[in-house]
């Protein structure tokens, strides 16, 4: 599956499950991605300010009210 489709799928799942928190490894297994693909998808969604990485290494959906200054 092309990475743009994977990113759309990841976005949809985070939208449908607002409390979803995944580590890189969990995301990799859930979406059957190799480590490089997973890194690209998660990094892209963080840069797009859709996700944020918490201090514990989990990725969660960024609240609309969060500013980029509040990350880590």
Beta strands, then each sheet from edge to edge (+ up, - down):
strand 1: 21-22
strand 2: 51-53
strand 3: 59-61
sheet 1: 1+ 3- 2+
end
